[in-house]
Amino acid sequence: MKEQQHRDEKIYDLLVTMETVYSFVNAIEDIPEKIQILREIITSILRQTFECVIFIREFAGHGFSGK
């Protein structure tokens, strides 16, 4: 039970980190000329987000919870 709580806290930390990253992306939307300069970084953020979503889906679904 304690291990599950620790994993749940880590997933929550991941979500908070993702929210922080996207606040950065949202902030630069107000400065369109910076978006082109940061395109590679934004693309990397989107790729990592996709991987995080897959991980969280597995964690919340049958993937990890079956253990």
N, C-alpha and C positions, 0 to 999 in steps of 0.2 A: 504494500500500500504506500509506504514511504517513497519507494522508487518511482511509483506512478506519479505521485505528487511532484517529485523532483523533475520528472520528464514534462509534466504539464507546465511547471514554472518555466522551464527552458523554452517550450513552445510559445508561451506568453512573451518571454523576452525576445524571441525571434520576431513575433508580430509587432512588438514595440519598435524594434530596430527597423523593420520594414516601413513602419509608419514614419519614422524619423527620416529615412532615406527619401520617401515620397514627398515629405514636406520640402525637401531640397528641390526636387523636380518641380513641384508646384510653384516654388518661389521663382525659379528661372523662367517659367512660362510667361511671367510678366516682363521679361527682357528677351524678346524674340531673337535679337542678334547673338545672344549667348548660346542659344539652343544649338546652332550649327557647330559652334566651337566644342560644345560638350556632347555632341552626338554619340561618340564612341562610349563615353561614360554612361549615358542614358541607355544605350543599347545593352551594355553589360548589366546594368541595373535590372532591365527587363528580363534578360536571360536568367539572372539569379533569382528574380521574383518567381519566374515560372518553376524553377527547381524547388524553391521553398514551398510553393503551392502544392506541388506533387508530394513533397515530404509531409506536409501538414495533412493533406488528404489521406495519405497512407496511415499516418499516426492516428488520426481521428476515426478512420474507418477500421476495416478488419486487418489491415496490414500489421500494425504494431500491437494493437489492443489484444490480439489473440495470444500474445506471449504472457 
